[in-house]
Amino acid sequence: MDRRFRFRRVANYVNLSTPLGLLIAVMGGATREPGPDGLILAFGYRCRFPVAGAFTVGNVVLTRRNALSERLILHEGRHATQWAWCVGLPMLPLYLVSMLMSVMVCGHQASYNVFERLAGLDDGGYPRNAVWWRRRKGSVG
């Protein structure tokens, strides 16, 4: 494994975000298996929140699905790196504020969310909505 991914894995254990992700996976009934680059893939997550195809807490990628595309795993891996750079749990309020700002700017939770943009909107399957002040009258996004 590449040194940067080893560092990310250790950082996310030390900052307690990966243990939190593992706890969420257990509570959500997900089966865990090793993934690429030190990620832990948790399939079959049963809770209804959050409403997303996949989400990451520390190095744990949780999904209701039975498999994930390589592009989505790359996207979620970038979120794992963001958890490390945010020193763990501060990622939660920072992400929520960024999501709120995106909704206010363009009406979509990801299009202008700095975390989603840095993780790759296309890889995450998100649209690129225009900001509301640049839309032409009658256009949707």
HELIX and SHEET records of a PDB file:
HELIX    1   1 ARG A    3  VAL A   14  1                                  12    
HELIX    2   2 SER A   17  MET A   27  1                                  11    
HELIX    3   3 PRO A   36  GLY A   38  5                                   3    
HELIX    4   4 GLU A   70  TRP A   85  1                                  16    
HELIX    5   5 MET A   91  CYS A  106  1                                  16    
HELIX    6   6 VAL A  114  ALA A  119  1                                   6    
HELIX    7   7 LEU A  121  GLY A  124  1                                   4    
HELIX    8   8 TRP A  132  ARG A  134  5                                   3    
SHEET    1   A 4 THR A  31  PRO A  34  0                                        
SHEET    2   A 4 ILE A  40  PHE A  43 -1                                        
SHEET    3   A 4 VAL A  60  THR A  63  1                                        
SHEET    4   A 4 ALA A  54  VAL A  57 -1                                        
END                                                                             
